[in-house]
Amino acid sequence: MASTAAHKDPTFRNYDLGSAKNYAKNREGYPDKVIDIIINQHTSTGGKLDLLVDIGCGPGTATRSVAPHFQHAIGADPGQSMIETARSIPSSTASGEPVTYEICSANALSNLSALKQYPEGVDLITAATAAHWFEYPDFYREAAKILKPGGSIIIWCTKGYYVDERTTPNAKKLQALWQDFENDALVPYELEGNKMTKELLASLPLPWSSYEGQDVDSETKELLKSFDEKDYRRLVFNDEGQVKPGEDFLLARRVTLAQSKLMLGTVSPVTRWREANKEKLEKGKIEDIVDKVMRRTRELLDETEEGKGRDWMEGGSALVIMVIKKKCSGLM
């Protein structure tokens, strides 16, 4: 059948082992309060805590945070180097058993060999900053096959970095610099999936989407009916950097300039920019795009007395959490 594959990621799944290890080292995980919201969204609607499948797991960044809430956990990713890296980092479940990691794409979930041990099915499928690369409706077809009745799909992603004007010197100029970096300099190197994260997955296909122009087979159509639109929830936090008085970013981050530089090096448009400009970089004809934004960050901090010599910024990212429930009775 035809499927929406325009979002397919050509970068992370092709990482070599060194790049995958660098990604694991320099991509921050998710704070406990975010994981608590995800678990509560699942359990408050009847979801159980037996088996987790984290798809698009990369080196296991989110898997290691969610798995301790479950008796068993599987992390799946199409990138061999990502899975090899995930396996090299200790991670375990509430039962004390290690997380199982397996090479698998989102459109082939029912082929996961590890699922043979769990014939009753999966309680929760998660996708952390990964669903914008999946193929649709294939992912939902496969999710419907493996989820228990009443099980959940919970997808989340972040957007941008918003400087906290309350605590960061020269915050307005720094915010403008970082917004220009994301919304101007990197745009030519974005793919459709990157654009979807910038809108907090507002256009992400859902099981009940029309899929116009696609030849959706009858089996898939029936499986998509396993999900009920009335149970769908989309929770958005701190969009455009908005923080209520007296509160903080849900995804708050205090990062050093060195940490920021390393993290930006893992962003896929940056990777593609570097690939496109490799020869000029090697010949010293242009400045690296990350080096440039970090140099300007340093200069803007030094414009203020309180920012001179300061090597960190405080702020946070916008976050969306999407909850899709499988009907309590229906196809397995």
C-alpha positions as CSV (number, residue, x, y, z in Angstrom):
1,M,0.0,0.0,0.0
2,A,1.1,3.6,-0.5
3,S,1.9,5.6,2.7
4,T,3.0,9.0,3.7
5,A,6.8,8.6,3.6
6,A,7.9,12.2,3.0
7,H,9.0,12.5,6.6
8,K,11.3,9.5,6.4
9,D,14.6,10.4,8.1
10,P,17.8,9.9,6.0
11,T,20.2,11.1,8.7
12,F,19.8,9.3,12.1
13,R,19.2,5.8,10.7
14,N,22.5,6.1,8.7
15,Y,24.6,7.2,11.7
16,D,27.9,5.4,12.2
17,L,28.7,4.1,15.6
18,G,30.7,7.2,16.5
19,S,27.9,9.5,15.6
20,A,25.4,7.4,17.5
21,K,27.5,7.5,20.7
22,N,28.0,11.3,20.3
23,Y,24.2,11.7,20.0
24,A,23.7,9.6,23.2
25,K,26.2,11.7,25.1
26,N,25.0,15.1,24.0
27,R,21.2,14.8,23.7
28,E,19.6,15.5,27.1
29,G,16.8,13.3,28.3
30,Y,13.4,14.3,29.7
31,P,12.9,15.4,33.3
32,D,10.9,13.3,35.7
33,K,7.9,15.7,35.6
34,V,7.5,15.1,31.9
35,I,7.7,11.4,32.2
36,D,5.2,11.5,35.1
37,I,2.7,13.3,32.8
38,I,3.2,10.6,30.2
39,I,2.7,7.8,32.6
40,N,-0.4,9.5,34.2
41,Q,-1.9,10.0,30.7
42,H,-1.6,6.3,30.1
43,T,-2.7,4.9,33.5
44,S,-5.5,7.5,34.2
45,T,-7.3,6.1,31.1
46,G,-7.0,2.4,32.2
47,G,-3.6,1.7,30.7
48,K,-1.5,-1.0,32.5
49,L,2.2,-1.1,33.2
50,D,3.3,-4.4,32.0
51,L,4.9,-4.0,28.5
52,L,6.4,-0.8,26.9
53,V,7.6,-0.5,23.3
54,D,9.5,2.7,22.6
55,I,9.8,3.2,18.8
56,G,12.4,5.4,17.2
57,C,14.3,5.0,20.4
58,G,17.7,6.0,19.0
59,P,20.3,5.3,21.7
60,G,17.6,4.7,24.3
61,T,17.4,8.3,25.7
62,A,13.7,8.2,26.5
63,T,13.5,4.5,26.9
64,R,15.7,4.6,29.9
65,S,13.4,7.1,31.6
66,V,10.1,5.3,30.8
67,A,11.2,1.7,31.2
68,P,11.5,1.8,35.0
69,H,7.7,2.2,35.2
70,F,7.1,-1.1,33.4
71,Q,7.8,-4.7,34.1
72,H,9.2,-5.3,30.6
73,A,10.4,-2.9,27.9
74,I,11.5,-3.0,24.3
75,G,13.3,-0.2,22.4
76,A,13.1,-0.3,18.6
77,D,14.9,1.8,16.0
78,P,15.8,1.4,12.3
79,G,19.3,2.5,12.9
80,Q,21.8,-0.3,13.6
81,S,24.4,2.0,15.2
82,M,21.7,3.6,17.4
83,I,20.6,0.2,18.6
84,E,24.2,-0.9,19.2
85,T,24.7,2.2,21.3
86,A,21.5,1.7,23.3
87,R,22.6,-1.9,24.1
88,S,25.9,-0.6,25.5
89,I,24.2,1.7,28.1
90,P,22.7,0.0,31.1
91,S,18.9,0.2,31.3
92,S,16.4,-1.8,33.3
93,T,12.7,-2.1,34.1
94,A,10.7,-2.1,37.3
95,S,11.2,-5.9,37.4
96,G,14.9,-5.5,37.2
97,E,15.3,-7.1,33.8
98,P,17.2,-5.2,31.1
99,V,15.5,-3.4,28.3
100,T,15.5,-5.4,25.1
101,Y,16.7,-3.3,22.0
102,E,15.9,-4.4,18.5
103,I,16.4,-3.0,15.0
104,C,12.9,-2.3,13.6
105,S,11.1,0.5,11.9
106,A,7.8,2.0,12.9
107,N,6.0,0.5,9.9
108,A,7.0,-3.1,10.9
109,L,6.3,-3.2,14.6
110,S,4.4,-6.4,14.5
111,N,7.6,-8.1,13.2
112,L,9.5,-7.4,16.4
113,S,10.9,-10.8,17.5
114,A,10.9,-9.8,21.1
115,L,7.1,-9.6,21.1
116,K,6.9,-13.4,20.8
117,Q,7.5,-13.5,24.6
118,Y,4.4,-11.4,25.2
119,P,1.4,-12.8,23.4
120,E,-1.1,-10.7,25.4
121,G,0.2,-7.6,23.7
122,V,1.7,-4.2,24.5
123,D,0.3,-1.7,27.0
124,L,2.0,1.5,25.8
125,I,3.8,2.5,22.6
126,T,5.9,5.7,23.0
127,A,7.7,7.8,20.4
128,A,9.9,10.6,21.8
129,T,10.8,13.3,19.2
130,A,10.6,10.5,16.5
131,A,7.1,10.3,15.2
132,H,7.6,13.0,12.6
133,W,9.8,10.5,10.7
134,F,7.3,7.6,10.7
135,E,5.3,6.4,7.7
136,Y,1.5,6.8,7.9
137,P,-0.9,5.1,8.2
138,D,1.5,2.2,8.4
139,F,2.6,3.0,11.9
140,Y,-1.0,3.0,13.2
141,R,-1.7,-0.2,11.4
142,E,1.2,-1.9,13.2
143,A,0.4,-0.3,16.5
144,A,-3.2,-1.6,16.3
145,K,-1.9,-5.1,15.7
146,I,0.3,-5.2,18.9
147,L,-1.5,-3.0,21.4
148,K,-3.8,-4.5,24.0
149,P,-7.4,-3.2,24.1
150,G,-7.3,0.0,26.1
151,G,-3.6,0.4,25.4
152,S,-2.1,3.8,24.5
153,I,0.2,5.4,21.9
154,I,1.9,8.5,23.4
155,I,3.9,10.7,21.2
156,W,5.8,13.8,22.2
157,C,8.3,16.3,20.9
158,T,10.0,19.6,21.7
159,K,10.4,22.8,19.8
160,G,13.1,25.4,20.0
161,Y,15.0,26.9,22.9
162,Y,13.5,29.9,24.6
163,V,15.8,32.1,26.7
164,D,14.4,32.9,30.1
165,E,14.2,36.7,30.2
166,R,13.9,36.7,34.0
167,T,17.3,35.2,34.6
168,T,19.5,35.5,31.5
169,P,21.4,38.7,30.7
170,N,20.7,40.3,27.3
171,A,17.9,37.8,26.8
172,K,16.0,39.6,24.1
173,K,19.0,39.8,21.8
174,L,20.0,36.2,22.6
175,Q,16.4,35.0,21.8
176,A,16.5,36.8,18.4
177,L,19.8,35.2,17.6
178,W,18.6,31.7,18.4
179,Q,15.3,32.2,16.6
180,D,17.2,33.4,13.5
181,F,19.4,30.4,13.7
182,E,16.5,28.0,13.8
183,N,14.0,29.9,11.5
184,D,16.4,31.2,8.9
185,A,19.9,29.7,8.8
186,L,18.7,26.0,9.1
187,V,15.6,26.2,7.0
188,P,17.2,25.2,3.7
189,Y,18.4,22.0,5.4
190,E,15.1,21.0,6.9
191,L,13.0,18.1,5.8
192,E,9.2,17.8,6.2
193,G,9.7,16.0,9.5
194,N,11.7,18.9,10.9
195,K,9.0,21.3,9.9
196,M,6.4,19.2,11.7
197,T,8.3,19.5,15.0
198,K,8.4,23.3,14.6
199,E,4.6,23.3,14.6
200,L,4.5,20.8,17.5
201,L,3.1,18.0,15.3
202,A,-0.1,19.9,14.6
203,S,-0.2,18.3,11.1
204,L,0.9,14.8,12.1
205,P,-1.5,12.3,10.5
206,L,-3.8,10.5,12.9
207,P,-5.6,7.2,12.6
208,W,-8.8,8.9,11.5
209,S,-7.1,11.2,9.0
210,S,-8.5,11.0,5.4
211,Y,-5.2,9.9,3.8
212,E,-6.4,11.4,0.5
213,G,-4.5,10.2,-2.6
214,Q,-3.2,7.1,-0.8
215,D,-4.2,3.5,-1.6
216,V,-5.1,2.3,1.9
217,D,-5.9,-1.4,1.9
218,S,-8.9,-2.9,3.5
219,E,-7.0,-4.6,6.4
220,T,-5.4,-1.3,7.3
221,K,-8.7,0.6,7.2
222,E,-10.2,-1.9,9.6
223,L,-7.2,-1.7,12.0
224,L,-7.3,2.1,12.0
225,K,-10.9,1.8,13.4
226,S,-9.3,0.4,16.6
227,F,-8.6,3.9,17.7
228,D,-11.3,6.3,18.9
229,E,-11.0,10.0,18.0
230,K,-13.0,11.0,21.1
231,D,-10.3,9.8,23.4
232,Y,-7.5,11.7,21.6
233,R,-5.7,14.4,23.6
234,R,-3.1,16.9,22.5
235,L,-1.4,18.7,25.4
236,V,0.8,21.7,24.6
237,F,3.2,23.4,27.1
238,N,5.1,26.7,26.8
239,D,4.4,27.2,23.1
240,E,6.5,30.2,21.8
241,G,8.2,30.3,25.1
242,Q,5.2,31.4,27.1
243,V,5.5,30.8,30.9
244,K,2.8,31.6,33.4
245,P,3.7,34.0,36.2
246,G,5.2,32.1,39.1
247,E,5.9,29.0,37.0
248,D,8.8,27.7,35.1
249,F,9.2,25.9,31.8
250,L,8.0,22.3,32.0
251,L,11.1,21.4,30.0
252,A,13.4,23.8,31.8
253,R,17.1,23.7,30.9
254,R,20.2,25.5,32.3
255,V,22.9,24.8,29.7
256,T,26.5,25.8,29.4
257,L,27.7,27.2,26.1
258,A,29.9,24.1,25.7
259,Q,26.8,21.9,26.2
260,S,24.8,23.9,23.8
261,K,27.4,23.6,21.1
262,L,27.6,19.8,21.5
263,M,23.8,19.4,21.5
264,L,23.4,21.6,18.4
265,G,25.8,19.3,16.6
266,T,23.3,16.4,16.9
267,V,20.5,18.3,15.2
268,S,19.7,16.8,11.8
269,P,19.6,20.1,9.8
270,V,23.0,21.0,11.2
271,T,24.3,17.6,10.1
272,R,23.0,18.2,6.6
273,W,24.4,21.7,6.6
274,R,27.8,20.4,7.4
275,E,27.6,17.7,4.8
276,A,26.6,20.3,2.1
277,N,29.4,22.6,3.1
278,K,32.1,20.0,3.9
279,E,34.6,21.2,1.3
280,K,34.3,24.9,2.3
281,L,34.7,24.0,6.0
282,E,37.8,21.9,5.3
283,K,39.4,24.7,3.4
284,G,38.5,27.2,6.0
285,K,36.4,29.3,3.6
286,I,33.4,29.5,5.9
287,E,32.7,29.4,9.7
288,D,30.9,26.4,11.0
289,I,27.2,27.2,11.5
290,V,27.2,26.2,15.2
291,D,30.5,27.9,15.9
292,K,29.0,31.1,14.5
293,V,25.9,31.1,16.7
294,M,27.9,30.2,19.8
295,R,30.4,33.0,19.0
296,R,27.6,35.5,18.7
297,T,26.0,34.1,21.9
298,R,29.3,34.8,23.8
299,E,29.5,38.3,22.3
300,L,25.9,39.1,23.3
301,L,26.4,37.9,26.9
302,D,29.6,40.1,27.1
303,E,27.6,43.2,26.1
304,T,26.2,43.3,29.6
305,E,28.1,43.6,32.8
306,E,26.3,40.7,34.5
307,G,26.8,38.5,31.4
308,K,30.6,39.0,31.1
309,G,32.4,35.7,31.7
310,R,29.0,33.9,32.2
311,D,29.1,30.5,30.4
312,W,25.5,29.4,30.7
313,M,22.0,30.3,29.7
314,E,18.6,29.5,31.3
315,G,15.4,28.8,29.5
316,G,13.4,25.9,28.1
317,S,11.6,24.3,25.2
318,A,8.0,24.1,24.1
319,L,6.5,20.6,24.4
320,V,3.6,18.7,22.9
321,I,2.3,15.3,24.3
322,M,-0.2,13.5,22.1
323,V,-2.3,10.6,23.5
324,I,-4.1,8.1,21.2
325,K,-6.1,5.2,22.8
326,K,-7.0,1.9,21.4
327,K,-10.6,0.9,22.0
328,C,-11.1,-1.4,25.0
329,S,-12.7,-3.9,22.8
330,G,-11.8,-4.5,19.2
331,L,-9.1,-5.9,16.9
332,M,-5.8,-7.2,18.3
